[in-house]
């Protein structure tokens, strides 16, 4: 990793460490899944970004998102690289763990997930929406698609994409949960016909001749919210200086990764090691740098690549981002009733804490905690009428009469 001394804002760091502003807790257990988008947490912990804030970040690689879910809720992990939807499912009591007051401290990245199909589907030419619709409509065994957690972003991207192609994700196909690093083994064993996951597992499958990528998450929603830095609200309230210092360290690491192409490359090299992803650099670096080969003969430099900072836009905890996941929970029957979308998001998204940290580092924050986006099916999401939005889709779970 190249020298980051020019990127560290040391005077700010020392100001926050001193006196009553110093962190209440200095050694933190931080969970992460072996995914490319854990990079800013790994860089913060290992490349000298945490120490100036009086923190030691002890990284704990997790085997599954279910493990992250349970360990965050129990307090075994102080904070974690987490699925956006998982945090909200914990808050709402639909994650499989007891309902837990949760906090999104900051966004960790935007974009950079993919939907892959198996080699048998590729060999059969079943790689277009029309071919998939025809295959899904055949009498016989349904196609099996994997995602990584029932309320996670990969389930939501998979469901959204299938529905946008006229395939009902709850009726026309079967869905199963598989941890990201196990996707390739499930493909090779013919237990699944496709999957949605974070990198490098989609690129790795293509590189090893196990199918193709048919959609990227950024094609579904350009610059969509993805992973977050999460903790319980009890942790953020008990250790506010620690939480702010943690955000500052990770925010500086995020900015560092995108300061130059060389920093991106050195970060990809770091992530390839056995401690983090344990896969060849060739499976990580191209998509980490925004270059895609879909395994179907198409190659491109993506206009919305995996982003860790994007001048702070990737890190700001927009209220509307958290609300969107709840609308999809409602759409697909994971929530029986509409929550108070805005009130829940205001509890979870730690806007004040993030803004303090960003301000100290000179990172701009947007003028509004809502943002407007158009998704691939033409729907526009701006957070202003979530109840109507959740009910606006032609394909959805059967809603109750209320």
N, C-alpha and C positions, 0 to 999 in steps of 0.2 A: 504494500500500500504506500502510495506516495506521501510525502510530507504534508501534513494538514495544518502546519503552524499558521499559514496565512489565512486559513478559514476559521480558526478558533477566535472568538471574540473574548479574549481573556479578561479584559477589564470588567465586562459585564459579569462574567463567571465569578470572579473574585468578589464582586459586590454582593452577589446573591449568597455566597458561602458564608460571609462574615456575620457575626452577631445573631440577632433574633431572626434574620432571614435565612439562616443556615438550615440545611435539611434535618428534619427530626429523626430520620432513619437513614443510615448511610449505605448499608449493604442490602441490595434488593435481589430477589429471585424473579427472573424474567423468563417467561415461557415463549417458545417460538416453534413453529412448524417448519420442516425442511422445505422451504419454498424460496424462490428468488426474491419475492417481495418482503421477506424478513430482513433484507439487507441493511436497512437503516438502523434497525435494532442491533444487529450484529456489529456494524461499524461503530455505533455509539459505545458498545460494550468493550470492543477490542482495540480500537484505534485512538484512544486517548481523549475521547470527547466527554466521558462521564467524570473523570477524575477532577477536572477544574471546578466542577459543581459539588464536590464533596461526596460523590457517589461511586460505589463499586457495583457493577451490574453483573450478576452471576447468571449466565445463560443456561437454560434447561431445554434441550430439544425434546419435543413431544412426539409420541407415536401416532396420535389421532386428535382430531378436533374435539371429540368427546372428552378426551383427557384434559385438554385446555379448558373446556367448559366447566368440568367438575372441579379442577384445581383452582380456577379463578374464583368460583363460587365459595369454595371452602377456605380460601386464603392461603393455600399451600404455595400459590404463586402470587407475588405482590402485584404484578402487571404482566401483560402478555401481548404479543403480536396476535391479533384476534380477528375472526370473521365479524364483519359489521352486523349481519343478521343474528349471529349467535349472541352478541351482547344484548340486543333488543329482545331476543327470546328469553334470555335469563331475566331481564327486567320484567317481562310479562308472564313469566312462569310457564313457558311452553318449550323449554330447552331440554327437559329430562332431569334437570336439577331443580331444587327448590327455588322459588322466585327470590331474586336477589337484587337489591338496589345497585345499579351499575353505572359506570362512568366511562364515556369515550373522551380520552384526553386529547387526542389528535388523530388525524388521518395519517396512515403510513404510505399509502400509494393510491394511484388511480391506474386503471387499465391493466392489461397484461395477463388475462386468463384466456382459456381457449376451450372449444368443444371439438373433440376428436371422434372419428369413427374407426372401427376395426379394419384390419386388413381384409377379412372375408367380404365385408360390405364394399370396401374399395375395389376388390377384385371383381365383384358382381356389378360394379358401376352404380351402386346405390349410394351416391354421394351428393345428389342434388335434392332440394326440397321436394320436388315432384316425385322423385324415385323413393324418397323416404316416406312420403305420404302414401304412396302405392303399397310399399312394403308394410307399413304400419296398419293398413286397411285389410291386409290379407287374413283370411281365417287361419288359425293355427297359433303357434307360440308367438307372443309379443316380443319385440326387441327389448333388450335390457340395457338401460342407461345408468351409469353411476355418477353420483355427485359426492361431495365430501362431508356434508352434515345436513340434517333435515331442514334447518332454518338458515343455512349458510348462504353466502353469495353465489356459490356454484350451483346450488339447487335453484336459486332464483334466476340465474342466467340461463341455465338449461331449460327450465320451464318456460321462461319468457321467449327464448328462441324457438323452441318447438311450437309453442302456441302461435307465434308470428308466422310460422310456416303451415299453419292449419292442422297441426298434430297436437291432440290434447295430451298433456304430460301425465295426467292422472288416469286417463282411460285408454289411450291408444298404445302406450308403452308401459313397461315396468321400470321403476326406479329403485336403486339400491345405494347404500352408503358404503364407500370404500375410502380409506385414508389415501391421500395423494400419492405417496411413494409406492403404493401397492397397485396402482392402476395398470401398469405394464404387465404384471404377473396375472392379473385378472383378464386382460386382453388375450394374453398368450394361452391361458387355460380355457378360453372361449366362454368364460362366465359372464362377460359383458360384451355388448355390441358397440358401445361408445361411452364417452365420459366427458364431464366438464371438471376442470381442475386448474390450479395455478401452475405456472412454469417452475421448474424446467420439465415437468413430467409430460406435457403435451409435445414439446419439441423432442424430448428423449424418445418417445414412442415413434415419431416420424423418422428420426435419425436411425432407429434400429429396425426400420421396415415393418412396423406394427401399425399401419393405417395412415390416416391423414387428418389434418385440421380442416374443418368445414366452416368454422366461424370463430372469430375472436370476440372477447367480451366488449372491446372498444367499438366493434362494429354494431353491437347491440345498443350500447349507450356510450358515445364518445366521452372520454374523461369521467367515467363513472366512479363512484366511491368503491373502495375495495377493502383492504385490511385497515384496522385501527389499532392504536395503542390503548388498551383497556385495563381497567381495574375496578374494584368495587367502589361504590360511592363512599362506603365507610373508610376505605383506605385514603381516598382523596380528601375526606374531611378531617381525618385524624392526622394526616401527614401532608398538609397543603404545600409546605415549602419543598418537601421531597418530591411531590407530584409535579410541581412547577419546574424544579431542577431536572427531573427526568424528561419532561417535555423539551426543555431547552437543549439538553444533550442530544436527544434524538432528532430534534429539529436542525441542529447544527450538522449532524451526521447526514441528514437528508439533503441539506444544501450542499454539503461537500461532495456527495456522490454525483450530483449534477453540475458541479462547477466546471468539469471538463470531460472530454471523451476518455482521456487517460484515467481519470478517477473512476469512471464507469467500468472501464476494462479491468482495472486493478480490483474493484469491488467484485466483479464477476469471478475473478481468479480466487479471491478470498472465499467466496461462497461455494466454490467447487470443492473445497477441502472436505476431508472426511468428517470433521466436526460439525459441518453445517449441512451441505446437500449430498456430498459424496457421489458426485456424478462427473463425467468428463466435462471439461470446459466447453467442448464443442456442443454439448447439450444446453449450455447455459448462455454463453456469450452472445450468439446472434440475436435472439429475441430480447435479451437484456439490453442490447444496443438498438433494438427496434427493427431488426431485419428478420423477415419471415419467409420460410419455405414451407408451403402447406402440404407437401408430399403428393400433390396432384399436378405439379408442373408450374405452379405460380409462385413467384418470388417478388417481394416488395419491401420497401422501407415504409413502415407504418406511420401515418401522420399523427396517430395518438398512441405512442408507445408507452410501455411501463414507465410511470413517472413517480418519483419519490418526493419531489418538491414543487417544481413548476412555479417558482417565485411565491411559494406559500399556498397556492391554490389547492395543491394535492393534500395539504396538511390541515387546512381549516375545517373544523367540525360543523359543517353546515347543518342546520336544523332539518332542512328539506331532505338531505341525504338519509338521515336516520328515519324520517317519516316514510320515505319511499319503501324501505324494507317492510315496514308495518303494513303498507297498502298491499304488498304482495302476499304477506301472511294472510291477510283478509281475503284476497282474491282466491287463494288456493285452499281456503278452509282451515288454515292453521290457527286462525282466530275466529271464534264463533260470533263475536260482536266487534263493532268498531270501537277501538280505544279512543281516548282523547289524544289524537295523534300529536298535536302541537305541545300539549302539556307534558306528555311522556318524553318527547324529544328535548324539551327544555330541561327536564330533570337529568337526562343522560348526557347530553352534549355539554362539555365543560367549557363554555364559550369564554367566560371571564378568565379562567385560569390559562387557557390557551392564548388569549389576547395579551395577558401580562407577559407571558414567556416570549411571544412573537415580538411584542413591542420592545422588549429589552434587547432583542437581537436585530432589530431593524427590519424584521420581516413584515411586509404589508399584510393587512387583514382586509377582507372585502367590506363594503359598506352595508351589506345586507346578509343576514344568516340564511337567506333563501336564495336558490339559484334556479334558473330555468333551463331545461334540457329537452331535446327531442330525441326519442328513441327510434329504433329501426322500423317499427310498425307505424310511425307517424304520430304516435301519442306524445303529448307535451306534458311534462311534469314540472310544476313550479311550487308545489307544496301548499297551494292556497285552498284547495277543496279536496282533501284526501278521501273523504267518504265517497264523493262522486267519482273520483279517479279510480278507486278500488273496484267500483261497480261498473266501470265503463267498458270493460273488455268483453269481447264476444266469447272468448273461451275462458272459463273460470270454473272453480268448484261450485257445486250447487249451494247457493246462499240460503240461509234460513229465511222465513217470510218476514222477519222484523225489518 
